[in-house]
Amino acid sequence: MNEEKKNGPARLGEIVRFVVTGGVCFVVEFVVLVLLVDALHLDTLVATPLAFLVSVAVNYLMCMAWVFQGTKDAGAAAKVGFLVTSVIGLLLNELLMLLLRVTLGETTALFTVFGFTVTMYMLNKCLATLIVMVWNYFTKRAVLSSGAIRRLTEKLLRR
């Protein structure tokens, strides 16, 4: 089926796979972030991009193999496009974490569950993730599915 004409159940399946992948990647990123901040005492603005990069690697593997079916053999252009959208997502994520830190704070304990204290930086991460998730879906879908973007990226790579 032509990717650009995909709709209905096929598109819904793709969105469900993307949401599941996003959930897995969020858990990976969140756990890495909490370990870096709470166990290694890194600043959240240092730990955030490190955790994000780990998550992007998992996201890339899952998107290529499972979410956007038919892109397993995507060429260099799609890979560069995926990298570019991920870098922009990283910058957006970092900016949101900074803005949320300044406006909402990050050290306030919100509640404790089974001995685990949820602090404001964790809520900030959840809010930033929701925004970046929307960015990720639309840009990665465009990069991996659009022939126009793929052709433009291939042209740039040939130079």
Accessible surface in RSA format (square Angstrom, percent):
REM  Atomic radii and reference values for relative SASA: ProtOr
REM  Chains: A
REM  Algorithm: Lee & Richards
REM  Probe-radius: 1.40
REM  Slices: 20
REM RES _ NUM      All-atoms   Total-Side   Main-Chain    Non-polar    All polar
REM                ABS   REL    ABS   REL    ABS   REL    ABS   REL    ABS   REL
RES MET A   1   177.65  92.0  95.64  63.3  82.01 195.3 108.07  91.9  69.58  92.2
RES ASN A   2    84.89  58.5  66.48  64.2  18.41  44.3  30.41  73.2  54.49  52.7
RES GLU A   3    35.95  20.6  32.72  24.8   3.22   7.7  25.22  48.8  10.73   8.8
RES GLU A   4   114.40  65.7  83.31  63.0  31.09  74.0  34.74  67.2  79.66  65.0
RES LYS A   5   154.62  75.4 137.81  84.6  16.81  40.0  88.38  79.6  66.24  70.6
RES LYS A   6    20.16   9.8  14.81   9.1   5.35  12.7   8.37   7.5  11.80  12.6
RES ASN A   7   108.33  74.7 102.73  99.3   5.60  13.5  29.65  71.4  78.68  76.0
RES GLY A   8    44.48  54.9   0.00   N/A  44.48  54.9  33.90  93.0  10.59  23.7
RES PRO A   9   120.82  88.1 109.05  99.4  11.77  42.8 112.50  92.9   8.32  51.7
RES ALA A  10    34.35  31.6  19.20  29.6  15.15  34.5  31.27  44.0   3.08   8.2
RES ARG A  11    67.68  28.4  67.68  34.5   0.00   0.0  18.81  25.7  48.87  29.6
RES LEU A  12   110.51  61.5 108.70  77.8   1.81   4.5 110.01  77.3   0.50   1.3
RES GLY A  13    23.59  29.1   0.00   N/A  23.59  29.1  22.90  62.8   0.70   1.6
RES GLU A  14     0.00   0.0   0.00   0.0   0.00   0.0   0.00   0.0   0.00   0.0
RES ILE A  15    67.33  38.3  67.33  50.2   0.00   0.0  67.33  48.5   0.00   0.0
RES VAL A  16    79.61  52.4  78.14  70.7   1.47   3.5  79.57  69.1   0.04   0.1
RES ARG A  17    37.50  15.7  37.50  19.1   0.00   0.0  12.11  16.6  25.39  15.4
RES PHE A  18     9.31   4.7   9.18   5.7   0.13   0.3   9.18   5.6   0.13   0.4
RES VAL A  19    83.06  54.7  80.21  72.6   2.85   6.9  80.32  69.8   2.74   7.4
RES VAL A  20    70.59  46.5  63.87  57.8   6.72  16.2  69.56  60.4   1.03   2.8
RES THR A  21     0.12   0.1   0.12   0.1   0.00   0.0   0.12   0.2   0.00   0.0
RES GLY A  22    17.41  21.5   0.00   N/A  17.41  21.5  13.09  35.9   4.32   9.7
RES GLY A  23    36.20  44.6   0.00   N/A  36.20  44.6  34.44  94.5   1.75   3.9
RES VAL A  24    64.28  42.3  59.21  53.6   5.07  12.2  63.01  54.8   1.27   3.4
RES CYS A  25     5.77   4.4   5.75   6.4   0.02   0.1   5.77  14.6   0.00   0.0
RES PHE A  26    51.74  25.9  48.90  30.3   2.83   7.4  51.12  31.0   0.62   1.8
RES VAL A  27    89.28  58.8  87.88  79.6   1.40   3.4  89.28  77.6   0.00   0.0
RES VAL A  28    40.89  26.9  36.10  32.7   4.79  11.5  40.84  35.5   0.05   0.1
RES GLU A  29     9.39   5.4   9.39   7.1   0.00   0.0   0.00   0.0   9.39   7.7
RES PHE A  30    39.50  19.8  39.50  24.5   0.00   0.0  39.50  23.9   0.00   0.0
RES VAL A  31    75.01  49.4  73.09  66.2   1.92   4.6  74.90  65.1   0.11   0.3
RES VAL A  32    34.62  22.8  34.30  31.1   0.32   0.8  34.62  30.1   0.00   0.0
RES LEU A  33     0.00   0.0   0.00   0.0   0.00   0.0   0.00   0.0   0.00   0.0
RES VAL A  34    18.61  12.2  18.61  16.8   0.00   0.0  18.61  16.2   0.00   0.0
RES LEU A  35   101.00  56.2 100.21  71.7   0.79   2.0 101.00  70.9   0.00   0.0
RES LEU A  36    25.67  14.3  25.67  18.4   0.00   0.0  25.67  18.0   0.00   0.0
RES VAL A  37    21.00  13.8  17.02  15.4   3.99   9.6  17.02  14.8   3.99  10.8
RES ASP A  38    69.21  48.5  52.24  52.0  16.97  40.1  29.39  69.2  39.82  39.7
RES ALA A  39    61.61  56.6  35.90  55.4  25.70  58.5  44.53  62.7  17.07  45.2
RES LEU A  40   117.74  65.6  97.93  70.1  19.81  49.8 100.66  70.7  17.08  46.0
RES HIS A  41   149.57  81.7 120.97  84.1  28.60  73.2  84.48  87.1  65.09  75.7
RES LEU A  42    60.59  33.7  54.54  39.0   6.05  15.2  56.33  39.6   4.25  11.4
RES ASP A  43    68.47  48.0  53.57  53.3  14.90  35.2  33.36  78.5  35.11  35.0
RES THR A  44     5.71   4.1   4.91   5.0   0.79   1.9   4.39   5.9   1.32   2.0
RES LEU A  45    39.33  21.9  32.88  23.5   6.45  16.2  32.91  23.1   6.42  17.3
RES VAL A  46    77.65  51.1  73.91  66.9   3.74   9.0  76.85  66.8   0.80   2.2
RES ALA A  47     0.00   0.0   0.00   0.0   0.00   0.0   0.00   0.0   0.00   0.0
RES THR A  48     0.41   0.3   0.00   0.0   0.41   1.0   0.36   0.5   0.05   0.1
RES PRO A  49    31.39  22.9  31.39  28.6   0.00   0.0  31.39  25.9   0.00   0.0
RES LEU A  50    80.88  45.0  78.76  56.3   2.12   5.3  79.29  55.7   1.60   4.3
RES ALA A  51     0.32   0.3   0.32   0.5   0.00   0.0   0.32   0.4   0.00   0.0
RES PHE A  52     9.88   4.9   9.88   6.1   0.00   0.0   9.88   6.0   0.00   0.0
RES LEU A  53    95.37  53.1  88.43  63.3   6.94  17.5  88.79  62.4   6.58  17.7
RES VAL A  54    67.74  44.6  62.63  56.7   5.12  12.3  67.37  58.5   0.37   1.0
RES SER A  55     7.72   6.5   7.72  10.3   0.00   0.0   0.51   1.1   7.22  10.1
RES VAL A  56    29.33  19.3  28.99  26.2   0.34   0.8  29.33  25.5   0.00   0.0
RES ALA A  57    55.91  51.4  47.97  74.0   7.94  18.1  55.16  77.7   0.75   2.0
RES VAL A  58    42.63  28.1  42.07  38.1   0.56   1.4  42.59  37.0   0.05   0.1
RES ASN A  59    13.81   9.5  13.81  13.3   0.00   0.0   5.34  12.9   8.47   8.2
RES TYR A  60    55.32  25.8  55.32  31.5   0.00   0.0  49.12  36.9   6.19   7.6
RES LEU A  61   118.20  65.8 114.53  81.9   3.67   9.2 115.70  81.3   2.51   6.7
RES MET A  62    46.43  24.0  43.45  28.8   2.99   7.1  42.68  36.3   3.75   5.0
RES CYS A  63     0.00   0.0   0.00   0.0   0.00   0.0   0.00   0.0   0.00   0.0
RES MET A  64    14.00   7.2  13.97   9.2   0.03   0.1  13.96  11.9   0.04   0.0
RES ALA A  65    57.11  52.5  47.22  72.9   9.89  22.5  48.20  67.9   8.91  23.6
RES TRP A  66    95.97  38.5  95.88  46.4   0.10   0.2  74.21  39.6  21.77  35.3
RES VAL A  67     0.00   0.0   0.00   0.0   0.00   0.0   0.00   0.0   0.00   0.0
RES PHE A  68     0.00   0.0   0.00   0.0   0.00   0.0   0.00   0.0   0.00   0.0
RES GLN A  69    87.79  49.1  84.09  61.5   3.71   8.8  24.32  51.8  63.47  48.1
RES GLY A  70    76.69  94.6   0.00   N/A  76.69  94.6  39.16 107.5  37.53  84.0
RES THR A  71     4.53   3.2   2.81   2.8   1.72   4.1   4.53   6.1   0.00   0.0
RES LYS A  72   134.13  65.4 111.88  68.6  22.25  53.0  56.83  51.2  77.30  82.3
RES ASP A  73   141.33  99.0 111.26 110.7  30.07  71.1  42.99 101.2  98.34  98.1
RES ALA A  74    14.36  13.2   0.66   1.0  13.70  31.2   9.84  13.9   4.51  11.9
RES GLY A  75    36.29  44.7   0.00   N/A  36.29  44.7  30.60  84.0   5.69  12.7
RES ALA A  76    64.65  59.4  52.75  81.4  11.91  27.1  55.01  77.5   9.64  25.5
RES ALA A  77     1.13   1.0   0.11   0.2   1.02   2.3   0.12   0.2   1.01   2.7
RES ALA A  78     0.57   0.5   0.00   0.0   0.57   1.3   0.57   0.8   0.00   0.0
RES LYS A  79    99.42  48.5  94.33  57.9   5.09  12.1  43.90  39.5  55.52  59.1
RES VAL A  80    50.48  33.2  49.39  44.7   1.09   2.6  50.42  43.8   0.07   0.2
RES GLY A  81     6.72   8.3   0.00   N/A   6.72   8.3   6.72  18.5   0.00   0.0
RES PHE A  82     5.04   2.5   5.04   3.1   0.00   0.0   5.04   3.1   0.00   0.0
RES LEU A  83   111.18  61.9 109.20  78.1   1.97   5.0 111.06  78.0   0.12   0.3
RES VAL A  84    75.41  49.6  73.70  66.7   1.71   4.1  75.40  65.5   0.01   0.0
RES THR A  85    10.75   7.6  10.75  10.9   0.00   0.0  10.75  14.4   0.00   0.0
RES SER A  86     5.01   4.2   3.85   5.1   1.15   2.7   4.49   9.6   0.52   0.7
RES VAL A  87    68.28  44.9  67.23  60.9   1.04   2.5  68.25  59.3   0.03   0.1
RES ILE A  88    74.18  42.2  73.95  55.1   0.23   0.6  73.95  53.3   0.23   0.6
RES GLY A  89     0.00   0.0   0.00   N/A   0.00   0.0   0.00   0.0   0.00   0.0
RES LEU A  90    28.18  15.7  28.18  20.2   0.00   0.0  28.18  19.8   0.00   0.0
RES LEU A  91   112.96  62.9 108.64  77.7   4.32  10.9 109.23  76.7   3.74  10.1
RES LEU A  92    49.99  27.8  45.66  32.7   4.33  10.9  49.04  34.4   0.95   2.6
RES ASN A  93     0.56   0.4   0.56   0.5   0.00   0.0   0.03   0.1   0.53   0.5
RES GLU A  94    43.76  25.1  43.72  33.1   0.05   0.1  33.58  65.0  10.18   8.3
RES LEU A  95    93.14  51.9  89.02  63.7   4.13  10.4  92.65  65.1   0.50   1.3
RES LEU A  96    24.66  13.7  24.66  17.6   0.00   0.0  24.66  17.3   0.00   0.0
RES MET A  97     3.48   1.8   2.12   1.4   1.36   3.2   2.12   1.8   1.36   1.8
RES LEU A  98    72.56  40.4  72.56  51.9   0.00   0.0  72.56  51.0   0.00   0.0
RES LEU A  99    89.35  49.8  89.21  63.8   0.14   0.4  89.35  62.8   0.00   0.0
RES LEU A 100    28.55  15.9  28.55  20.4   0.00   0.0  28.55  20.0   0.00   0.0
RES ARG A 101    61.57  25.9  56.09  28.6   5.48  13.1  23.54  32.2  38.03  23.1
RES VAL A 102   112.27  73.9  81.49  73.8  30.77  74.2  87.85  76.3  24.41  66.2
RES THR A 103    98.36  70.0  64.10  65.0  34.26  81.6  65.42  87.9  32.93  49.8
RES LEU A 104    84.28  46.9  60.92  43.6  23.36  58.7  67.04  47.1  17.24  46.4
RES GLY A 105    27.84  34.3   0.00   N/A  27.84  34.3  25.74  70.6   2.11   4.7
RES GLU A 106    28.28  16.2  24.15  18.3   4.13   9.8   7.86  15.2  20.41  16.7
RES THR A 107   119.11  84.7  98.70 100.1  20.41  48.6  71.10  95.5  48.01  72.6
RES THR A 108    82.23  58.5  74.17  75.2   8.06  19.2  52.56  70.6  29.67  44.9
RES ALA A 109    64.12  59.0  41.23  63.6  22.90  52.1  41.27  58.1  22.85  60.5
RES LEU A 110    72.01  40.1  40.70  29.1  31.32  78.7  43.83  30.8  28.19  75.8
RES PHE A 111   113.40  56.7 101.90  63.1  11.51  29.9 113.33  68.7   0.07   0.2
RES THR A 112    82.70  58.8  53.67  54.4  29.03  69.2  36.66  49.2  46.04  69.6
RES VAL A 113    65.50  43.1  60.58  54.8   4.92  11.9  64.11  55.7   1.38   3.8
RES PHE A 114   207.52 103.8 160.50  99.4  47.01 122.3 174.74 105.9  32.78  93.8
RES GLY A 115    72.90  89.9   0.00   N/A  72.90  89.9  35.43  97.2  37.48  83.9
RES PHE A 116    87.21  43.6  83.71  51.8   3.50   9.1  87.15  52.8   0.05   0.2
RES THR A 117    52.39  37.3  44.55  45.2   7.84  18.7  25.17  33.8  27.22  41.1
RES VAL A 118    27.13  17.9  27.13  24.6   0.00   0.0  27.13  23.6   0.00   0.0
RES THR A 119    24.72  17.6  24.72  25.1   0.00   0.0  24.69  33.2   0.03   0.0
RES MET A 120    18.56   9.6  18.56  12.3   0.00   0.0  10.77   9.2   7.79  10.3
RES TYR A 121     9.07   4.2   9.07   5.2   0.00   0.0   9.07   6.8   0.00   0.0
RES MET A 122     2.46   1.3   2.25   1.5   0.21   0.5   2.41   2.0   0.06   0.1
RES LEU A 123    70.54  39.3  67.85  48.5   2.70   6.8  70.38  49.4   0.16   0.4
RES ASN A 124     0.66   0.5   0.66   0.6   0.00   0.0   0.00   0.0   0.66   0.6
RES LYS A 125     2.20   1.1   2.20   1.4   0.00   0.0   0.45   0.4   1.75   1.9
RES CYS A 126    45.04  34.1  43.23  48.2   1.81   4.2  17.01  43.1  28.02  30.2
RES LEU A 127    65.41  36.4  64.04  45.8   1.37   3.5  64.56  45.3   0.86   2.3
RES ALA A 128     0.00   0.0   0.00   0.0   0.00   0.0   0.00   0.0   0.00   0.0
RES THR A 129    27.49  19.6  25.45  25.8   2.04   4.9  27.01  36.3   0.48   0.7
RES LEU A 130   103.36  57.6 101.15  72.4   2.22   5.6 101.49  71.3   1.87   5.0
RES ILE A 131    88.25  50.2  82.58  61.5   5.67  13.7  86.30  62.1   1.96   5.3
RES VAL A 132     5.40   3.6   5.40   4.9   0.00   0.0   5.40   4.7   0.00   0.0
RES MET A 133    66.43  34.4  63.18  41.8   3.25   7.7  48.31  41.1  18.12  24.0
RES VAL A 134    84.46  55.6  81.33  73.6   3.13   7.5  84.44  73.4   0.02   0.1
RES TRP A 135    74.02  29.7  66.70  32.3   7.33  17.2  73.37  39.1   0.65   1.1
RES ASN A 136    22.99  15.9  22.99  22.2   0.00   0.0   0.70   1.7  22.29  21.5
RES TYR A 137    22.25  10.4  22.25  12.7   0.00   0.0  21.85  16.4   0.41   0.5
RES PHE A 138   131.48  65.8 125.60  77.8   5.88  15.3 126.01  76.4   5.48  15.7
RES THR A 139    24.71  17.6  21.95  22.3   2.76   6.6  24.66  33.1   0.05   0.1
RES LYS A 140     3.68   1.8   3.68   2.3   0.00   0.0   2.61   2.3   1.07   1.1
RES ARG A 141    28.96  12.2  28.96  14.8   0.00   0.0  11.85  16.2  17.11  10.4
RES ALA A 142    34.94  32.1  28.55  44.1   6.39  14.5  34.67  48.8   0.27   0.7
RES VAL A 143    10.71   7.0  10.50   9.5   0.22   0.5  10.50   9.1   0.22   0.6
RES LEU A 144     0.35   0.2   0.05   0.0   0.31   0.8   0.05   0.0   0.31   0.8
RES SER A 145     7.41   6.3   2.08   2.8   5.33  12.3   2.33   5.0   5.08   7.1
RES SER A 146    25.98  22.0  25.01  33.4   0.97   2.2  14.68  31.3  11.30  15.8
RES GLY A 147    13.67  16.9   0.00   N/A  13.67  16.9  13.13  36.0   0.53   1.2
RES ALA A 148    59.36  54.6  51.84  80.0   7.52  17.1  53.53  75.4   5.83  15.4
RES ILE A 149    60.07  34.2  59.28  44.2   0.79   1.9  60.07  43.3   0.00   0.0
RES ARG A 150    68.34  28.7  67.17  34.2   1.17   2.8  22.93  31.3  45.40  27.5
RES ARG A 151   148.08  62.2 147.16  75.0   0.92   2.2  67.70  92.5  80.38  48.7
RES LEU A 152   104.76  58.3 101.33  72.5   3.43   8.6 104.07  73.1   0.69   1.8
RES THR A 153    16.52  11.7  16.50  16.7   0.02   0.0   6.56   8.8   9.96  15.1
RES GLU A 154    61.16  35.1  59.76  45.2   1.40   3.3  18.40  35.6  42.75  34.9
RES LYS A 155   123.31  60.2 120.51  73.9   2.80   6.7  63.87  57.5  59.44  63.3
RES LEU A 156   102.86  57.3  89.69  64.2  13.17  33.1  89.69  63.0  13.17  35.4
RES LEU A 157    85.17  47.4  57.99  41.5  27.18  68.3  60.93  42.8  24.24  65.2
RES ARG A 158   181.98  76.4 145.52  74.2  36.46  86.8  75.48 103.2 106.49  64.5
RES ARG A 159   223.09  93.7 158.88  81.0  64.21 152.9  84.20 115.1 138.89  84.2
END  Absolute sums over single chains surface
CHAIN  1 A     8871.5       7522.4       1349.1       6688.3       2183.2
END  Absolute sums over all chains
TOTAL          8871.5       7522.4       1349.1       6688.3       2183.2
